[in-house]
Amino acid sequence: MSERLLTVHKIGGGALRAPEDFERVAEVLRQSPGSNVIVVSALHGVTDELLRAARRATDGGRPAALEALRMLQDRHTTWAQRLLQPPGLTQFLRFYDRLHRSAQSILSSMARLRETPPAAMDRLLSLGELSSSYMLTLFLRQQGFVAAWADARRLIQTDDQHGRAQPLFPETRLRTREVLTALLQEGTVPVVPGFIGRSASGRTTTLGRGGSDLTATLIAVILKASRVILWTDVAAIMSADPRLVPTAFTIPAVPYEEAVLLAKLGVKRFHPEMLEFVYRRGIPVIIRSLKDLQAPGTTIHMDARLPDGPHVIAHLPHVTLVRLEFSLPLRRPLLRVLRALYRAFRPLAVMAQQWPPTITLLVSGTHAPESLGQKPSRLGAARVHVANASLLMIVGQNLRSSLPIDDLVPRPARVLHEWATDVAVPVLVPTERLTDLARAIHDRCFGGQMQASGSKTRTKP
């Protein structure tokens, strides 16, 4: 497929909020030269609703869980009735009815067992991507495109780690080439459900949050695509979240390394492994808005060159700083404790100190460390100190040598120097002061050189 321009489009769930958004996808295809593959997420909010239905079922609320499922059925039916005409409408309703009955059975079983088996959860969550991709395929055919639904479970073979399955590349490459290359050679647009795969034992698996990004880039790497475009509900990567900082501006190009850091922080909702796949092949990733097809967006690629200094002020609204203090003699080696902490909490950052023996970790969210504070002895700790806050992360190049970091951060914000590097400087801020401190730090970092809203681009500070 390398002889001809091939674009892999990933349509994010955040961009699929109304039936009219499918019409925008059709317009994307009309404007995209060469061959195209589409990878689709679930409609906006569907995955979260399915997760809530599962929680209701395990709490003994089978009627409430099935009611939530019925509401999802109504929503998909409404979309289909708006978008499809017979016989496409009939095809979709039959297809969705099979998914719906399977989901009913899964939720009923969860309610009976009062638990959510990981394999059953993956089958339940697959409803979102399977239904949205099948509906989009039928809609594109109706619009005159030669489109074919390509079930990702025929393409993406994974291990059996349900909920966070890892693709098995050799098997996935063989299957993807076999199925998709034939379709593309016929001039067909394959439409692939993202997020899901199949284990060697034949069970449906999911790739974790952001898994549709991973599906898209796997396909791009295997087919040697020219580019990947992530269609979202935002126009680009910006210097800060514009909901928090109104003067934030667009970054037209970002190096892979910074994009990977933003993804691993969970600040930008794309899969970190997605970028690692395309980086090795030199495939650019473009983030664009499905709401504004004229906006150029942000390109992530290896040739992106930005000046030294800050580029993005990212934020996490809720983090927890945990400090474990240990008494001598140690009941467990610190290395074993560190491993247990990584498995349990997947911290953003961690630091161990031999004397006095302490471990400090930074965890996203506020829920995980509660159990740690209640039972510190299970890790051999004598005391645990827990502080909830928000996190600002200054991301850029050569930060420590090019910036007077402490001068940029007003009190009561606190630079976490122990975790600062040349590409990322974490700043802990009180949650109630997140907005005004983010704006102050953004203004100090970029010196007021922000262009008017609507055509904001990065200017050299």
C-alpha positions as CSV (number, residue, x, y, z in Angstrom):
1,M,0.0,0.0,0.0
2,S,3.0,2.3,0.1
3,E,2.8,3.2,-3.7
4,R,-0.4,5.2,-3.1
5,L,-1.4,7.7,-0.4
6,L,-3.2,5.8,2.4
7,T,-4.8,7.6,5.3
8,V,-6.1,5.9,8.4
9,H,-8.9,8.0,10.0
10,K,-9.8,7.4,13.6
11,I,-13.2,8.9,14.5
12,G,-13.3,9.5,18.3
13,G,-16.4,9.1,20.4
14,G,-16.1,12.7,21.6
15,A,-16.8,13.8,18.0
16,L,-19.9,11.6,17.6
17,R,-22.5,13.5,19.6
18,A,-25.3,13.8,17.1
19,P,-26.4,11.9,13.9
20,E,-25.1,14.9,11.8
21,D,-21.6,13.9,12.8
22,F,-21.8,10.9,10.5
23,E,-22.4,13.3,7.6
24,R,-19.2,15.1,8.5
25,V,-17.3,11.7,8.4
26,A,-18.7,11.3,4.8
27,E,-17.4,14.8,4.0
28,V,-13.9,13.8,5.4
29,L,-13.8,10.9,3.0
30,R,-14.8,13.2,0.0
31,Q,-11.9,15.5,0.9
32,S,-9.3,12.7,1.5
33,P,-7.4,11.6,-1.6
34,G,-6.1,8.1,-2.2
35,S,-7.1,5.1,-0.2
36,N,-8.8,5.4,3.3
37,V,-9.4,3.2,6.3
38,I,-11.8,4.3,9.0
39,V,-11.5,3.2,12.7
40,V,-14.5,4.2,14.8
41,S,-15.0,4.6,18.5
42,A,-18.4,4.1,20.3
43,L,-20.8,7.0,20.1
44,H,-20.1,9.7,22.8
45,G,-20.8,8.4,26.3
46,V,-21.8,4.9,25.4
47,T,-18.8,3.1,27.0
48,D,-19.3,5.1,30.2
49,E,-23.0,4.1,30.2
50,L,-22.2,0.5,29.8
51,L,-19.7,0.7,32.7
52,R,-22.4,2.2,34.8
53,A,-24.9,-0.5,33.8
54,A,-22.4,-3.1,34.9
55,R,-21.9,-1.4,38.3
56,R,-25.6,-1.3,38.8
57,A,-25.9,-4.9,38.0
58,T,-23.3,-6.0,40.4
59,D,-24.9,-3.8,43.1
60,G,-28.0,-5.9,42.7
61,G,-29.8,-3.4,40.5
62,R,-30.6,-5.7,37.6
63,P,-33.7,-3.7,36.6
64,A,-31.8,-0.4,36.6
65,A,-29.0,-2.0,34.6
66,L,-31.4,-3.3,32.0
67,E,-33.1,0.1,31.9
68,A,-29.8,1.8,31.1
69,L,-29.3,-0.8,28.4
70,R,-32.7,-0.1,26.9
71,M,-31.9,3.6,26.8
72,L,-28.8,2.9,24.8
73,Q,-30.9,0.8,22.5
74,D,-33.3,3.8,22.0
75,R,-30.4,6.1,21.3
76,H,-28.9,3.8,18.6
77,T,-32.3,3.2,17.1
78,T,-33.0,7.0,16.9
79,W,-29.6,7.6,15.2
80,A,-30.3,4.8,12.7
81,Q,-33.8,6.1,11.9
82,R,-32.3,9.5,11.3
83,L,-29.5,8.3,9.1
84,L,-30.5,5.1,7.4
85,Q,-33.1,4.1,4.9
86,P,-34.4,0.5,4.1
87,P,-32.8,-1.9,3.6
88,G,-29.9,-0.5,5.6
89,L,-32.1,0.4,8.5
90,T,-33.5,-3.1,8.8
91,Q,-30.0,-4.5,8.6
92,F,-28.7,-2.4,11.4
93,L,-31.7,-3.0,13.7
94,R,-31.3,-6.8,13.3
95,F,-27.5,-6.4,14.0
96,Y,-28.1,-4.3,17.1
97,D,-30.8,-6.6,18.4
98,R,-28.3,-9.4,18.6
99,L,-25.8,-7.2,20.4
100,H,-28.6,-6.0,22.8
101,R,-29.8,-9.5,23.7
102,S,-26.2,-10.6,24.3
103,A,-25.7,-7.5,26.6
104,Q,-28.9,-8.3,28.5
105,S,-27.6,-11.8,29.2
106,I,-24.3,-10.5,30.4
107,L,-25.8,-7.9,32.8
108,S,-28.3,-10.5,34.1
109,S,-25.4,-12.8,34.8
110,M,-23.4,-10.1,36.5
111,A,-26.4,-9.3,38.7
112,R,-26.8,-12.9,39.7
113,L,-23.1,-13.3,40.5
114,R,-22.6,-9.9,42.0
115,E,-19.3,-9.5,40.2
116,T,-18.0,-8.4,36.8
117,P,-15.8,-11.1,35.2
118,P,-13.2,-9.3,33.0
119,A,-14.1,-11.4,29.9
120,A,-17.8,-10.7,30.3
121,M,-17.0,-7.0,30.7
122,D,-15.1,-6.9,27.5
123,R,-17.9,-8.5,25.7
124,L,-20.3,-6.0,27.1
125,L,-18.2,-3.0,26.2
126,S,-17.7,-4.2,22.7
127,L,-21.3,-3.2,22.0
128,G,-20.3,0.4,21.6
129,E,-17.7,0.1,18.8
130,L,-19.5,-2.8,17.0
131,S,-22.7,-0.8,16.7
132,S,-21.2,2.5,15.8
133,S,-18.9,1.1,13.1
134,Y,-21.7,-1.1,11.6
135,M,-24.1,1.9,11.4
136,L,-21.4,4.1,9.8
137,T,-20.6,1.4,7.2
138,L,-24.3,1.3,6.2
139,F,-24.5,5.1,6.1
140,L,-21.5,5.5,3.9
141,R,-22.8,3.0,1.4
142,Q,-26.0,5.0,1.4
143,Q,-23.9,8.1,0.6
144,G,-22.4,6.4,-2.5
145,F,-19.2,5.0,-1.0
146,V,-18.0,1.5,-1.5
147,A,-17.6,0.6,2.2
148,A,-17.2,-2.7,4.0
149,W,-17.4,-3.5,7.7
150,A,-14.3,-5.2,8.9
151,D,-14.7,-6.7,12.4
152,A,-11.6,-5.8,14.4
153,R,-11.8,-9.2,16.0
154,R,-10.8,-10.7,12.7
155,L,-7.8,-8.3,12.5
156,I,-6.4,-7.6,16.0
157,Q,-5.2,-10.7,17.9
158,T,-4.3,-10.0,21.5
159,D,-3.2,-11.8,24.6
160,D,-5.8,-12.7,27.2
161,Q,-5.4,-9.7,29.5
162,H,-9.0,-8.6,29.5
163,G,-9.5,-4.9,29.9
164,R,-5.9,-4.0,28.9
165,A,-5.1,-6.6,26.2
166,Q,-1.9,-6.3,24.3
167,P,-1.9,-6.8,20.5
168,L,0.2,-9.7,19.3
169,F,2.0,-8.0,16.3
170,P,2.9,-11.0,14.1
171,E,-0.5,-12.5,14.1
172,T,-2.2,-9.1,13.8
173,R,0.0,-8.1,10.9
174,L,-0.9,-11.3,9.0
175,R,-4.6,-11.0,9.6
176,T,-4.8,-7.3,8.9
177,R,-2.9,-7.6,5.6
178,E,-5.0,-10.5,4.5
179,V,-8.3,-8.7,5.1
180,L,-7.7,-5.0,4.5
181,T,-5.3,-5.1,1.6
182,A,-7.8,-7.1,-0.5
183,L,-10.5,-4.5,0.3
184,L,-8.3,-1.5,-0.5
185,Q,-7.2,-3.0,-3.8
186,E,-10.8,-3.3,-4.8
187,G,-11.3,0.4,-4.0
188,T,-13.3,-0.3,-0.9
189,V,-13.2,1.8,2.3
190,P,-12.8,-0.6,5.3
191,V,-14.7,0.6,8.4
192,V,-13.2,-1.0,11.5
193,P,-14.5,-0.9,15.1
194,G,-11.7,0.4,17.4
195,F,-10.8,-0.7,20.9
196,I,-11.5,-4.4,20.5
197,G,-9.7,-7.5,19.5
198,R,-9.8,-11.2,20.0
199,S,-7.5,-13.5,22.1
200,A,-6.1,-16.7,20.7
201,S,-8.8,-18.6,22.6
202,G,-11.4,-16.7,20.5
203,R,-12.7,-14.4,23.3
204,T,-13.4,-10.7,22.7
205,T,-10.9,-8.4,24.4
206,T,-10.5,-4.7,24.8
207,L,-7.3,-2.6,24.5
208,G,-8.0,-0.2,27.4
209,R,-8.9,3.5,27.3
210,G,-7.7,5.1,24.1
211,G,-7.7,1.7,22.5
212,S,-9.2,2.9,19.3
213,D,-6.1,5.1,18.8
214,L,-4.0,1.9,19.1
215,T,-6.2,0.1,16.6
216,A,-5.7,2.9,14.1
217,T,-2.0,3.1,14.4
218,L,-1.5,-0.6,14.3
219,I,-3.3,-0.7,11.0
220,A,-1.3,2.3,9.8
221,V,2.0,0.6,10.6
222,I,1.0,-2.7,9.1
223,L,-0.3,-1.2,5.9
224,K,2.5,1.4,5.7
225,A,0.1,4.3,5.7
226,S,1.1,7.8,4.8
227,R,-0.6,9.4,7.9
228,V,-3.0,8.9,10.7
229,I,-5.7,11.5,11.4
230,L,-7.4,11.5,14.8
231,W,-10.8,13.2,14.4
232,T,-11.9,14.6,17.8
233,D,-14.1,17.2,19.3
234,V,-11.1,19.6,19.7
235,A,-9.2,21.3,16.9
236,A,-5.6,20.6,18.1
237,I,-3.2,20.3,20.9
238,M,-3.1,23.7,22.6
239,S,-0.8,25.4,25.0
240,A,-3.3,24.7,27.8
241,D,-6.9,23.6,28.1
242,P,-8.9,26.5,26.7
243,R,-11.7,25.8,29.2
244,L,-9.2,26.6,32.0
245,V,-7.0,29.2,30.2
246,P,-8.9,31.3,27.6
247,T,-5.7,32.7,26.1
248,A,-4.4,29.2,25.2
249,F,-3.2,28.9,21.6
250,T,-2.8,26.1,19.0
251,I,0.5,24.2,18.7
252,P,0.8,23.4,15.0
253,A,3.4,20.7,15.4
254,V,4.6,18.7,18.4
255,P,7.5,16.2,18.6
256,Y,6.7,12.6,19.4
257,E,8.5,12.7,22.7
258,E,6.3,15.5,24.1
259,A,3.1,13.9,22.8
260,V,4.0,10.6,24.4
261,L,4.6,12.4,27.7
262,L,1.2,14.1,27.5
263,A,-0.5,10.8,26.7
264,K,1.2,9.0,29.6
265,L,0.1,11.7,31.9
266,G,-3.4,11.0,30.8
267,V,-3.8,14.7,29.9
268,K,-4.2,14.2,26.2
269,R,-6.5,11.2,25.6
270,F,-4.7,9.2,23.1
271,H,-3.0,5.9,23.8
272,P,0.8,6.2,24.6
273,E,1.6,3.0,22.7
274,M,-0.1,4.5,19.7
275,L,2.7,7.0,19.3
276,E,5.4,4.5,20.0
277,F,4.2,2.4,17.1
278,V,4.1,5.2,14.5
279,Y,7.3,6.8,15.8
280,R,9.4,3.8,14.7
281,R,7.9,4.1,11.2
282,G,8.0,7.8,10.9
283,I,4.2,8.1,10.3
284,P,2.8,11.5,11.2
285,V,-0.3,11.7,13.4
286,I,-2.6,14.7,12.9
287,I,-5.2,15.8,15.4
288,R,-8.1,17.6,13.9
289,S,-11.7,18.6,14.8
290,L,-14.6,16.9,13.1
291,K,-16.6,20.0,14.0
292,D,-14.3,22.3,11.9
293,L,-13.0,20.5,8.8
294,Q,-11.1,23.6,7.7
295,A,-8.9,23.9,10.9
296,P,-5.4,22.4,10.2
297,G,-5.0,20.9,13.6
298,T,-1.7,19.7,15.2
299,T,0.8,17.3,13.6
300,I,2.8,15.0,15.7
301,H,6.0,13.9,13.9
302,M,9.7,13.4,14.3
303,D,10.7,16.5,12.4
304,A,8.7,18.9,14.6
305,R,11.0,21.6,15.9
306,L,10.0,23.9,18.7
307,P,12.2,26.5,20.5
308,D,13.6,25.8,23.9
309,G,11.3,26.6,26.7
310,P,7.7,25.7,27.6
311,H,5.2,24.5,25.0
312,V,2.2,23.1,26.9
313,I,0.8,23.7,30.4
314,A,-1.0,20.4,31.0
315,H,-3.2,19.8,34.0
316,L,-4.7,17.0,36.0
317,P,-7.6,18.3,38.2
318,H,-7.2,15.6,40.9
319,V,-3.9,14.0,42.1
320,T,-2.8,12.6,45.4
321,L,0.7,13.0,46.9
322,V,1.4,10.0,49.2
323,R,4.4,9.8,51.5
324,L,5.1,6.5,53.3
325,E,7.4,6.5,56.3
326,F,9.1,3.3,57.4
327,S,10.6,2.3,60.8
328,L,13.7,0.3,61.2
329,P,14.3,-2.6,60.9
330,L,12.3,-2.7,57.6
331,R,9.6,-5.4,57.5
332,R,9.9,-5.5,53.7
333,P,12.6,-4.4,51.3
334,L,11.8,-1.0,49.8
335,L,12.2,-2.5,46.3
336,R,9.4,-5.0,47.0
337,V,7.2,-2.2,48.3
338,L,7.9,-0.1,45.2
339,R,6.8,-3.0,43.0
340,A,3.6,-3.5,45.0
341,L,2.8,0.2,44.7
342,Y,3.3,0.2,40.9
343,R,1.0,-2.8,40.5
344,A,-1.7,-1.3,42.8
345,F,-1.7,2.4,41.9
346,R,0.3,2.9,38.7
347,P,1.7,6.2,40.0
348,L,2.6,9.1,37.7
349,A,5.9,9.4,39.6
350,V,7.6,7.8,42.5
351,M,10.7,8.4,44.6
352,A,12.4,6.2,47.2
353,Q,14.8,7.4,49.9
354,Q,17.0,5.1,52.0
355,W,17.5,7.4,55.0
356,P,15.2,8.2,56.5
357,P,13.4,5.3,54.7
358,T,10.5,6.8,52.8
359,I,8.6,6.4,49.5
360,T,6.8,9.3,47.9
361,L,4.4,8.8,45.0
362,L,2.1,10.9,42.9
363,V,-1.1,9.2,41.9
364,S,-3.7,10.4,39.5
365,G,-7.2,10.8,41.1
366,T,-8.2,10.7,44.7
367,H,-9.7,7.2,45.2
368,A,-6.8,4.7,45.0
369,P,-4.8,5.9,48.0
370,E,-7.7,5.7,50.4
371,S,-7.2,2.0,50.9
372,L,-3.5,2.7,51.3
373,G,-4.1,5.2,54.1
374,Q,-6.4,2.8,55.9
375,K,-4.0,-0.1,56.0
376,P,-0.4,1.1,55.7
377,S,0.9,-1.9,57.6
378,R,0.2,-4.2,54.7
379,L,3.2,-2.5,53.0
380,G,5.3,-2.4,56.1
381,A,4.8,1.4,56.5
382,A,4.7,2.9,59.9
383,R,2.9,6.1,58.8
384,V,1.2,7.4,55.6
385,H,0.6,11.0,54.8
386,V,-1.9,11.7,52.0
387,A,-2.5,15.1,50.4
388,N,-5.1,15.8,47.7
389,A,-4.3,18.6,45.1
390,S,-4.2,19.4,41.4
391,L,-1.2,19.1,39.1
392,L,0.1,21.5,36.5
393,M,2.7,20.1,34.2
394,I,5.0,22.4,32.2
395,V,6.1,20.4,29.2
396,G,8.7,21.6,26.8
397,Q,12.4,21.4,25.9
398,N,15.5,22.3,28.0
399,L,13.2,23.7,30.7
400,R,15.6,23.7,33.6
401,S,18.4,25.5,31.6
402,S,16.2,27.9,29.7
403,L,13.7,29.0,32.4
404,P,13.8,30.4,35.9
405,I,11.3,27.8,37.0
406,D,10.7,29.1,40.5
407,D,10.1,32.6,39.3
408,L,7.4,31.3,36.9
409,V,5.4,29.6,39.7
410,P,3.5,31.9,42.1
411,R,2.7,30.8,45.6
412,P,1.0,28.7,46.9
413,A,1.9,26.5,43.9
414,R,4.9,24.3,44.6
415,V,7.4,23.0,42.0
416,L,8.1,19.3,42.6
417,H,11.8,19.6,42.0
418,E,12.5,16.0,42.8
419,W,10.6,14.9,39.7
420,A,11.5,17.9,37.4
421,T,13.3,17.1,34.1
422,D,14.4,19.1,31.1
423,V,11.1,18.1,29.3
424,A,8.6,18.2,32.2
425,V,8.3,20.2,35.4
426,P,5.4,19.2,37.7
427,V,3.7,21.8,39.8
428,L,1.4,21.0,42.7
429,V,-1.4,23.4,43.3
430,P,-4.4,23.6,45.6
431,T,-7.5,22.3,43.7
432,E,-9.5,25.4,44.6
433,R,-6.8,27.6,43.0
434,L,-6.3,25.5,39.9
435,T,-7.8,28.0,37.4
436,D,-6.2,31.2,38.5
437,L,-2.8,29.6,39.0
438,A,-2.9,27.9,35.6
439,R,-3.7,31.2,34.0
440,A,-0.9,32.9,35.9
441,I,1.7,30.3,35.0
442,H,0.6,30.2,31.4
443,D,0.9,34.0,31.1
444,R,4.3,34.0,32.8
445,C,5.6,31.1,30.6
446,F,4.5,32.6,27.3
447,G,4.9,36.3,28.1
448,G,1.5,37.4,26.8
449,Q,2.5,36.5,23.2
450,M,-0.8,34.9,22.5
451,Q,-2.8,35.7,19.3
452,A,-6.5,36.3,19.3
453,S,-8.8,33.4,19.7
454,G,-9.7,31.6,16.5
455,S,-6.3,31.7,14.8
456,K,-4.0,31.1,17.6
457,T,-0.6,29.5,16.7
458,R,2.6,29.0,18.6
459,T,5.0,32.0,18.6
460,K,8.5,31.8,19.7
461,P,8.8,33.2,23.2
